[in-house]
């Protein structure tokens, strides 16, 4: 089983735990790994799963979305950090090519401008 498959399984499990229906596309060549049904709002959102195996810096992970910019194919990025078995669900605006998610405090305790992994534990409330 590949690393990407482990990430997709972990994300599916977490989405089910949060009460969502999850569907798997027949193929994922357009960057859509999962389709999530939000029953409350009667909507479907396309999710791209990124499985991350190591820190980019000593305190954060990096998520690359370069090939998805401007495609309009991804509504949410599910970043799965395998070593700690944690997931962040980040709404995707179709413009970011790369972003870092902090898992720990910086050595200099800088907090301004940091995007915290833990701020995205729940799947976004789309309307």
Phi and psi in radians as a Rosetta constraint file:
Dihedral C 1 N 2 CA 2 C 2 CIRCULARHARMONIC -1.400 0.35
Dihedral N 2 CA 2 C 2 N 3 CIRCULARHARMONIC 2.856 0.35
Dihedral C 2 N 3 CA 3 C 3 CIRCULARHARMONIC -1.054 0.35
Dihedral N 3 CA 3 C 3 N 4 CIRCULARHARMONIC -0.731 0.35
Dihedral C 3 N 4 CA 4 C 4 CIRCULARHARMONIC -1.070 0.35
Dihedral N 4 CA 4 C 4 N 5 CIRCULARHARMONIC -0.657 0.35
Dihedral C 4 N 5 CA 5 C 5 CIRCULARHARMONIC -1.143 0.35
Dihedral N 5 CA 5 C 5 N 6 CIRCULARHARMONIC -0.691 0.35
Dihedral C 5 N 6 CA 6 C 6 CIRCULARHARMONIC -1.045 0.35
Dihedral N 6 CA 6 C 6 N 7 CIRCULARHARMONIC -0.739 0.35
Dihedral C 6 N 7 CA 7 C 7 CIRCULARHARMONIC -1.105 0.35
Dihedral N 7 CA 7 C 7 N 8 CIRCULARHARMONIC -0.785 0.35
Dihedral C 7 N 8 CA 8 C 8 CIRCULARHARMONIC -1.085 0.35
Dihedral N 8 CA 8 C 8 N 9 CIRCULARHARMONIC -0.723 0.35
Dihedral C 8 N 9 CA 9 C 9 CIRCULARHARMONIC -1.122 0.35
Dihedral N 9 CA 9 C 9 N 10 CIRCULARHARMONIC -0.737 0.35
Dihedral C 9 N 10 CA 10 C 10 CIRCULARHARMONIC -1.111 0.35
Dihedral N 10 CA 10 C 10 N 11 CIRCULARHARMONIC -0.720 0.35
Dihedral C 10 N 11 CA 11 C 11 CIRCULARHARMONIC -1.167 0.35
Dihedral N 11 CA 11 C 11 N 12 CIRCULARHARMONIC -0.747 0.35
Dihedral C 11 N 12 CA 12 C 12 CIRCULARHARMONIC -1.046 0.35
Dihedral N 12 CA 12 C 12 N 13 CIRCULARHARMONIC -0.771 0.35
Dihedral C 12 N 13 CA 13 C 13 CIRCULARHARMONIC -1.055 0.35
Dihedral N 13 CA 13 C 13 N 14 CIRCULARHARMONIC -0.785 0.35
Dihedral C 13 N 14 CA 14 C 14 CIRCULARHARMONIC -1.168 0.35
Dihedral N 14 CA 14 C 14 N 15 CIRCULARHARMONIC -0.704 0.35
Dihedral C 14 N 15 CA 15 C 15 CIRCULARHARMONIC -1.120 0.35
Dihedral N 15 CA 15 C 15 N 16 CIRCULARHARMONIC -0.694 0.35
Dihedral C 15 N 16 CA 16 C 16 CIRCULARHARMONIC -1.109 0.35
Dihedral N 16 CA 16 C 16 N 17 CIRCULARHARMONIC -0.702 0.35
Dihedral C 16 N 17 CA 17 C 17 CIRCULARHARMONIC -1.069 0.35
Dihedral N 17 CA 17 C 17 N 18 CIRCULARHARMONIC -0.618 0.35
Dihedral C 17 N 18 CA 18 C 18 CIRCULARHARMONIC -1.410 0.35
Dihedral N 18 CA 18 C 18 N 19 CIRCULARHARMONIC -0.041 0.35
Dihedral C 18 N 19 CA 19 C 19 CIRCULARHARMONIC 1.676 0.35
Dihedral N 19 CA 19 C 19 N 20 CIRCULARHARMONIC 0.293 0.35
Dihedral C 19 N 20 CA 20 C 20 CIRCULARHARMONIC -1.721 0.35
Dihedral N 20 CA 20 C 20 N 21 CIRCULARHARMONIC 2.641 0.35
Dihedral C 20 N 21 CA 21 C 21 CIRCULARHARMONIC -1.510 0.35
Dihedral N 21 CA 21 C 21 N 22 CIRCULARHARMONIC 2.396 0.35
Dihedral C 21 N 22 CA 22 C 22 CIRCULARHARMONIC -2.175 0.35
Dihedral N 22 CA 22 C 22 N 23 CIRCULARHARMONIC 2.331 0.35
Dihedral C 22 N 23 CA 23 C 23 CIRCULARHARMONIC -2.105 0.35
Dihedral N 23 CA 23 C 23 N 24 CIRCULARHARMONIC 2.547 0.35
Dihedral C 23 N 24 CA 24 C 24 CIRCULARHARMONIC -1.892 0.35
Dihedral N 24 CA 24 C 24 N 25 CIRCULARHARMONIC 2.120 0.35
Dihedral C 24 N 25 CA 25 C 25 CIRCULARHARMONIC -1.073 0.35
Dihedral N 25 CA 25 C 25 N 26 CIRCULARHARMONIC 2.645 0.35
Dihedral C 25 N 26 CA 26 C 26 CIRCULARHARMONIC -1.055 0.35
Dihedral N 26 CA 26 C 26 N 27 CIRCULARHARMONIC -0.640 0.35
Dihedral C 26 N 27 CA 27 C 27 CIRCULARHARMONIC -2.427 0.35
Dihedral N 27 CA 27 C 27 N 28 CIRCULARHARMONIC 2.751 0.35
Dihedral C 27 N 28 CA 28 C 28 CIRCULARHARMONIC -2.110 0.35
Dihedral N 28 CA 28 C 28 N 29 CIRCULARHARMONIC 0.557 0.35
Dihedral C 28 N 29 CA 29 C 29 CIRCULARHARMONIC -1.324 0.35
Dihedral N 29 CA 29 C 29 N 30 CIRCULARHARMONIC -0.109 0.35
Dihedral C 29 N 30 CA 30 C 30 CIRCULARHARMONIC -1.824 0.35
Dihedral N 30 CA 30 C 30 N 31 CIRCULARHARMONIC 0.211 0.35
Dihedral C 30 N 31 CA 31 C 31 CIRCULARHARMONIC 1.517 0.35
Dihedral N 31 CA 31 C 31 N 32 CIRCULARHARMONIC 0.057 0.35
Dihedral C 31 N 32 CA 32 C 32 CIRCULARHARMONIC -1.736 0.35
Dihedral N 32 CA 32 C 32 N 33 CIRCULARHARMONIC 1.951 0.35
Dihedral C 32 N 33 CA 33 C 33 CIRCULARHARMONIC -1.588 0.35
Dihedral N 33 CA 33 C 33 N 34 CIRCULARHARMONIC -0.595 0.35
Dihedral C 33 N 34 CA 34 C 34 CIRCULARHARMONIC -2.495 0.35
Dihedral N 34 CA 34 C 34 N 35 CIRCULARHARMONIC 2.651 0.35
Dihedral C 34 N 35 CA 35 C 35 CIRCULARHARMONIC -2.067 0.35
Dihedral N 35 CA 35 C 35 N 36 CIRCULARHARMONIC 2.212 0.35
Dihedral C 35 N 36 CA 36 C 36 CIRCULARHARMONIC -1.950 0.35
Dihedral N 36 CA 36 C 36 N 37 CIRCULARHARMONIC 2.254 0.35
Dihedral C 36 N 37 CA 37 C 37 CIRCULARHARMONIC -1.674 0.35
Dihedral N 37 CA 37 C 37 N 38 CIRCULARHARMONIC 2.181 0.35
Dihedral C 37 N 38 CA 38 C 38 CIRCULARHARMONIC -1.786 0.35
Dihedral N 38 CA 38 C 38 N 39 CIRCULARHARMONIC 1.701 0.35
Dihedral C 38 N 39 CA 39 C 39 CIRCULARHARMONIC -1.115 0.35
Dihedral N 39 CA 39 C 39 N 40 CIRCULARHARMONIC -0.581 0.35
Dihedral C 39 N 40 CA 40 C 40 CIRCULARHARMONIC -1.066 0.35
Dihedral N 40 CA 40 C 40 N 41 CIRCULARHARMONIC -0.700 0.35
Dihedral C 40 N 41 CA 41 C 41 CIRCULARHARMONIC -1.825 0.35
Dihedral N 41 CA 41 C 41 N 42 CIRCULARHARMONIC 0.018 0.35
Dihedral C 41 N 42 CA 42 C 42 CIRCULARHARMONIC 0.945 0.35
Dihedral N 42 CA 42 C 42 N 43 CIRCULARHARMONIC 0.853 0.35
Dihedral C 42 N 43 CA 43 C 43 CIRCULARHARMONIC -2.253 0.35
Dihedral N 43 CA 43 C 43 N 44 CIRCULARHARMONIC 2.828 0.35
Dihedral C 43 N 44 CA 44 C 44 CIRCULARHARMONIC -2.154 0.35
Dihedral N 44 CA 44 C 44 N 45 CIRCULARHARMONIC 2.405 0.35
Dihedral C 44 N 45 CA 45 C 45 CIRCULARHARMONIC -2.182 0.35
Dihedral N 45 CA 45 C 45 N 46 CIRCULARHARMONIC 2.440 0.35
Dihedral C 45 N 46 CA 46 C 46 CIRCULARHARMONIC -1.602 0.35
Dihedral N 46 CA 46 C 46 N 47 CIRCULARHARMONIC 2.257 0.35
Dihedral C 46 N 47 CA 47 C 47 CIRCULARHARMONIC -2.067 0.35
Dihedral N 47 CA 47 C 47 N 48 CIRCULARHARMONIC 2.326 0.35
Dihedral C 47 N 48 CA 48 C 48 CIRCULARHARMONIC -1.857 0.35
Dihedral N 48 CA 48 C 48 N 49 CIRCULARHARMONIC 2.209 0.35
Dihedral C 48 N 49 CA 49 C 49 CIRCULARHARMONIC -1.717 0.35
Dihedral N 49 CA 49 C 49 N 50 CIRCULARHARMONIC 2.240 0.35
Dihedral C 49 N 50 CA 50 C 50 CIRCULARHARMONIC -2.025 0.35
Dihedral N 50 CA 50 C 50 N 51 CIRCULARHARMONIC 2.068 0.35
Dihedral C 50 N 51 CA 51 C 51 CIRCULARHARMONIC -1.701 0.35
Dihedral N 51 CA 51 C 51 N 52 CIRCULARHARMONIC 2.157 0.35
Dihedral C 51 N 52 CA 52 C 52 CIRCULARHARMONIC -2.005 0.35
Dihedral N 52 CA 52 C 52 N 53 CIRCULARHARMONIC 2.279 0.35
Dihedral C 52 N 53 CA 53 C 53 CIRCULARHARMONIC -1.887 0.35
Dihedral N 53 CA 53 C 53 N 54 CIRCULARHARMONIC -0.221 0.35
Dihedral C 53 N 54 CA 54 C 54 CIRCULARHARMONIC -2.617 0.35
Dihedral N 54 CA 54 C 54 N 55 CIRCULARHARMONIC 2.747 0.35
Dihedral C 54 N 55 CA 55 C 55 CIRCULARHARMONIC -1.237 0.35
Dihedral N 55 CA 55 C 55 N 56 CIRCULARHARMONIC 2.564 0.35
Dihedral C 55 N 56 CA 56 C 56 CIRCULARHARMONIC -1.431 0.35
Dihedral N 56 CA 56 C 56 N 57 CIRCULARHARMONIC -0.743 0.35
Dihedral C 56 N 57 CA 57 C 57 CIRCULARHARMONIC -2.082 0.35
Dihedral N 57 CA 57 C 57 N 58 CIRCULARHARMONIC -3.033 0.35
Dihedral C 57 N 58 CA 58 C 58 CIRCULARHARMONIC -1.275 0.35
Dihedral N 58 CA 58 C 58 N 59 CIRCULARHARMONIC -0.173 0.35
Dihedral C 58 N 59 CA 59 C 59 CIRCULARHARMONIC -2.255 0.35
Dihedral N 59 CA 59 C 59 N 60 CIRCULARHARMONIC -0.083 0.35
Dihedral C 59 N 60 CA 60 C 60 CIRCULARHARMONIC -2.537 0.35
Dihedral N 60 CA 60 C 60 N 61 CIRCULARHARMONIC 2.820 0.35
Dihedral C 60 N 61 CA 61 C 61 CIRCULARHARMONIC -1.896 0.35
Dihedral N 61 CA 61 C 61 N 62 CIRCULARHARMONIC 2.766 0.35
Dihedral C 61 N 62 CA 62 C 62 CIRCULARHARMONIC -2.012 0.35
Dihedral N 62 CA 62 C 62 N 63 CIRCULARHARMONIC 2.386 0.35
Dihedral C 62 N 63 CA 63 C 63 CIRCULARHARMONIC -2.064 0.35
Dihedral N 63 CA 63 C 63 N 64 CIRCULARHARMONIC 2.091 0.35
Dihedral C 63 N 64 CA 64 C 64 CIRCULARHARMONIC -1.760 0.35
Dihedral N 64 CA 64 C 64 N 65 CIRCULARHARMONIC 2.246 0.35
Dihedral C 64 N 65 CA 65 C 65 CIRCULARHARMONIC -2.179 0.35
Dihedral N 65 CA 65 C 65 N 66 CIRCULARHARMONIC 0.345 0.35
Dihedral C 65 N 66 CA 66 C 66 CIRCULARHARMONIC -0.866 0.35
Dihedral N 66 CA 66 C 66 N 67 CIRCULARHARMONIC -0.815 0.35
Dihedral C 66 N 67 CA 67 C 67 CIRCULARHARMONIC -1.335 0.35
Dihedral N 67 CA 67 C 67 N 68 CIRCULARHARMONIC -0.069 0.35
Dihedral C 67 N 68 CA 68 C 68 CIRCULARHARMONIC -1.803 0.35
Dihedral N 68 CA 68 C 68 N 69 CIRCULARHARMONIC -0.126 0.35
Dihedral C 68 N 69 CA 69 C 69 CIRCULARHARMONIC -1.049 0.35
Dihedral N 69 CA 69 C 69 N 70 CIRCULARHARMONIC 2.257 0.35
Dihedral C 69 N 70 CA 70 C 70 CIRCULARHARMONIC 1.289 0.35
Dihedral N 70 CA 70 C 70 N 71 CIRCULARHARMONIC 0.103 0.35
Dihedral C 70 N 71 CA 71 C 71 CIRCULARHARMONIC -1.475 0.35
Dihedral N 71 CA 71 C 71 N 72 CIRCULARHARMONIC -0.451 0.35
Dihedral C 71 N 72 CA 72 C 72 CIRCULARHARMONIC 1.222 0.35
Dihedral N 72 CA 72 C 72 N 73 CIRCULARHARMONIC 0.294 0.35
Dihedral C 72 N 73 CA 73 C 73 CIRCULARHARMONIC -1.703 0.35
Dihedral N 73 CA 73 C 73 N 74 CIRCULARHARMONIC -0.282 0.35
Dihedral C 73 N 74 CA 74 C 74 CIRCULARHARMONIC -2.094 0.35
Dihedral N 74 CA 74 C 74 N 75 CIRCULARHARMONIC 2.228 0.35
Dihedral C 74 N 75 CA 75 C 75 CIRCULARHARMONIC -1.711 0.35
Dihedral N 75 CA 75 C 75 N 76 CIRCULARHARMONIC -0.506 0.35
Dihedral C 75 N 76 CA 76 C 76 CIRCULARHARMONIC -2.593 0.35
Dihedral N 76 CA 76 C 76 N 77 CIRCULARHARMONIC 2.480 0.35
Dihedral C 76 N 77 CA 77 C 77 CIRCULARHARMONIC -1.859 0.35
Dihedral N 77 CA 77 C 77 N 78 CIRCULARHARMONIC 2.225 0.35
Dihedral C 77 N 78 CA 78 C 78 CIRCULARHARMONIC -1.806 0.35
Dihedral N 78 CA 78 C 78 N 79 CIRCULARHARMONIC 1.874 0.35
Dihedral C 78 N 79 CA 79 C 79 CIRCULARHARMONIC -1.642 0.35
Dihedral N 79 CA 79 C 79 N 80 CIRCULARHARMONIC 2.000 0.35
Dihedral C 79 N 80 CA 80 C 80 CIRCULARHARMONIC -1.845 0.35
Dihedral N 80 CA 80 C 80 N 81 CIRCULARHARMONIC 2.046 0.35
Dihedral C 80 N 81 CA 81 C 81 CIRCULARHARMONIC -1.695 0.35
Dihedral N 81 CA 81 C 81 N 82 CIRCULARHARMONIC 1.771 0.35
Dihedral C 81 N 82 CA 82 C 82 CIRCULARHARMONIC -1.013 0.35
Dihedral N 82 CA 82 C 82 N 83 CIRCULARHARMONIC -0.801 0.35
Dihedral C 82 N 83 CA 83 C 83 CIRCULARHARMONIC -1.039 0.35
Dihedral N 83 CA 83 C 83 N 84 CIRCULARHARMONIC -0.474 0.35
Dihedral C 83 N 84 CA 84 C 84 CIRCULARHARMONIC -1.956 0.35
Dihedral N 84 CA 84 C 84 N 85 CIRCULARHARMONIC 0.026 0.35
Dihedral C 84 N 85 CA 85 C 85 CIRCULARHARMONIC 0.927 0.35
Dihedral N 85 CA 85 C 85 N 86 CIRCULARHARMONIC 0.883 0.35
Dihedral C 85 N 86 CA 86 C 86 CIRCULARHARMONIC -2.221 0.35
Dihedral N 86 CA 86 C 86 N 87 CIRCULARHARMONIC 2.690 0.35
Dihedral C 86 N 87 CA 87 C 87 CIRCULARHARMONIC -2.297 0.35
Dihedral N 87 CA 87 C 87 N 88 CIRCULARHARMONIC 2.451 0.35
Dihedral C 87 N 88 CA 88 C 88 CIRCULARHARMONIC -2.121 0.35
Dihedral N 88 CA 88 C 88 N 89 CIRCULARHARMONIC 2.346 0.35
Dihedral C 88 N 89 CA 89 C 89 CIRCULARHARMONIC -1.889 0.35
Dihedral N 89 CA 89 C 89 N 90 CIRCULARHARMONIC 1.816 0.35
Dihedral C 89 N 90 CA 90 C 90 CIRCULARHARMONIC -1.864 0.35
Dihedral N 90 CA 90 C 90 N 91 CIRCULARHARMONIC 2.111 0.35
Dihedral C 90 N 91 CA 91 C 91 CIRCULARHARMONIC -1.033 0.35
Dihedral N 91 CA 91 C 91 N 92 CIRCULARHARMONIC 2.383 0.35
Dihedral C 91 N 92 CA 92 C 92 CIRCULARHARMONIC -1.881 0.35
Dihedral N 92 CA 92 C 92 N 93 CIRCULARHARMONIC 2.233 0.35
Dihedral C 92 N 93 CA 93 C 93 CIRCULARHARMONIC -1.660 0.35
Dihedral N 93 CA 93 C 93 N 94 CIRCULARHARMONIC 0.110 0.35
Dihedral C 93 N 94 CA 94 C 94 CIRCULARHARMONIC 1.257 0.35
Dihedral N 94 CA 94 C 94 N 95 CIRCULARHARMONIC 0.217 0.35
Dihedral C 94 N 95 CA 95 C 95 CIRCULARHARMONIC -2.161 0.35
Dihedral N 95 CA 95 C 95 N 96 CIRCULARHARMONIC -0.509 0.35
Dihedral C 95 N 96 CA 96 C 96 CIRCULARHARMONIC -1.307 0.35
Dihedral N 96 CA 96 C 96 N 97 CIRCULARHARMONIC 2.295 0.35
Dihedral C 96 N 97 CA 97 C 97 CIRCULARHARMONIC -1.642 0.35
Dihedral N 97 CA 97 C 97 N 98 CIRCULARHARMONIC -0.431 0.35
Dihedral C 97 N 98 CA 98 C 98 CIRCULARHARMONIC -2.815 0.35
Dihedral N 98 CA 98 C 98 N 99 CIRCULARHARMONIC 2.474 0.35
Dihedral C 98 N 99 CA 99 C 99 CIRCULARHARMONIC -2.577 0.35
Dihedral N 99 CA 99 C 99 N 100 CIRCULARHARMONIC 2.693 0.35
Dihedral C 99 N 100 CA 100 C 100 CIRCULARHARMONIC -1.909 0.35
Dihedral N 100 CA 100 C 100 N 101 CIRCULARHARMONIC 2.452 0.35
Dihedral C 100 N 101 CA 101 C 101 CIRCULARHARMONIC -2.059 0.35
Dihedral N 101 CA 101 C 101 N 102 CIRCULARHARMONIC 2.109 0.35
Dihedral C 101 N 102 CA 102 C 102 CIRCULARHARMONIC -1.380 0.35
Dihedral N 102 CA 102 C 102 N 103 CIRCULARHARMONIC 2.299 0.35
Dihedral C 102 N 103 CA 103 C 103 CIRCULARHARMONIC -1.791 0.35
Dihedral N 103 CA 103 C 103 N 104 CIRCULARHARMONIC -0.402 0.35
Dihedral C 103 N 104 CA 104 C 104 CIRCULARHARMONIC -2.451 0.35
Dihedral N 104 CA 104 C 104 N 105 CIRCULARHARMONIC 2.876 0.35
Dihedral C 104 N 105 CA 105 C 105 CIRCULARHARMONIC -1.145 0.35
Dihedral N 105 CA 105 C 105 N 106 CIRCULARHARMONIC 2.525 0.35
Dihedral C 105 N 106 CA 106 C 106 CIRCULARHARMONIC -1.219 0.35
Dihedral N 106 CA 106 C 106 N 107 CIRCULARHARMONIC 2.715 0.35
Dihedral C 106 N 107 CA 107 C 107 CIRCULARHARMONIC -1.044 0.35
Dihedral N 107 CA 107 C 107 N 108 CIRCULARHARMONIC -0.574 0.35
Dihedral C 107 N 108 CA 108 C 108 CIRCULARHARMONIC -1.591 0.35
Dihedral N 108 CA 108 C 108 N 109 CIRCULARHARMONIC 0.134 0.35
Dihedral C 108 N 109 CA 109 C 109 CIRCULARHARMONIC 1.077 0.35
Dihedral N 109 CA 109 C 109 N 110 CIRCULARHARMONIC 0.375 0.35
Dihedral C 109 N 110 CA 110 C 110 CIRCULARHARMONIC -1.154 0.35
Dihedral N 110 CA 110 C 110 N 111 CIRCULARHARMONIC 2.319 0.35
Dihedral C 110 N 111 CA 111 C 111 CIRCULARHARMONIC -2.134 0.35
Dihedral N 111 CA 111 C 111 N 112 CIRCULARHARMONIC -0.399 0.35
Dihedral C 111 N 112 CA 112 C 112 CIRCULARHARMONIC -1.112 0.35
Dihedral N 112 CA 112 C 112 N 113 CIRCULARHARMONIC 2.254 0.35
Dihedral C 112 N 113 CA 113 C 113 CIRCULARHARMONIC 1.349 0.35
Dihedral N 113 CA 113 C 113 N 114 CIRCULARHARMONIC 0.075 0.35
Dihedral C 113 N 114 CA 114 C 114 CIRCULARHARMONIC -1.485 0.35
Dihedral N 114 CA 114 C 114 N 115 CIRCULARHARMONIC 2.410 0.35
Dihedral C 114 N 115 CA 115 C 115 CIRCULARHARMONIC -1.758 0.35
Dihedral N 115 CA 115 C 115 N 116 CIRCULARHARMONIC 1.979 0.35
Dihedral C 115 N 116 CA 116 C 116 CIRCULARHARMONIC -1.539 0.35
Dihedral N 116 CA 116 C 116 N 117 CIRCULARHARMONIC 2.249 0.35
Dihedral C 116 N 117 CA 117 C 117 CIRCULARHARMONIC -0.913 0.35
Dihedral N 117 CA 117 C 117 N 118 CIRCULARHARMONIC -0.759 0.35
Dihedral C 117 N 118 CA 118 C 118 CIRCULARHARMONIC -1.216 0.35
Dihedral N 118 CA 118 C 118 N 119 CIRCULARHARMONIC -0.277 0.35
Dihedral C 118 N 119 CA 119 C 119 CIRCULARHARMONIC -1.303 0.35
Dihedral N 119 CA 119 C 119 N 120 CIRCULARHARMONIC -0.124 0.35
Dihedral C 119 N 120 CA 120 C 120 CIRCULARHARMONIC -2.152 0.35
Dihedral N 120 CA 120 C 120 N 121 CIRCULARHARMONIC 0.609 0.35
Dihedral C 120 N 121 CA 121 C 121 CIRCULARHARMONIC -1.252 0.35
Dihedral N 121 CA 121 C 121 N 122 CIRCULARHARMONIC -0.489 0.35
Dihedral C 121 N 122 CA 122 C 122 CIRCULARHARMONIC -1.761 0.35
Dihedral N 122 CA 122 C 122 N 123 CIRCULARHARMONIC 2.537 0.35
Dihedral C 122 N 123 CA 123 C 123 CIRCULARHARMONIC -1.094 0.35
Dihedral N 123 CA 123 C 123 N 124 CIRCULARHARMONIC 2.392 0.35
Dihedral C 123 N 124 CA 124 C 124 CIRCULARHARMONIC -1.075 0.35
Dihedral N 124 CA 124 C 124 N 125 CIRCULARHARMONIC 2.557 0.35
Dihedral C 124 N 125 CA 125 C 125 CIRCULARHARMONIC -1.479 0.35
Dihedral N 125 CA 125 C 125 N 126 CIRCULARHARMONIC 1.677 0.35
Dihedral C 125 N 126 CA 126 C 126 CIRCULARHARMONIC -1.563 0.35
Dihedral N 126 CA 126 C 126 N 127 CIRCULARHARMONIC 2.544 0.35
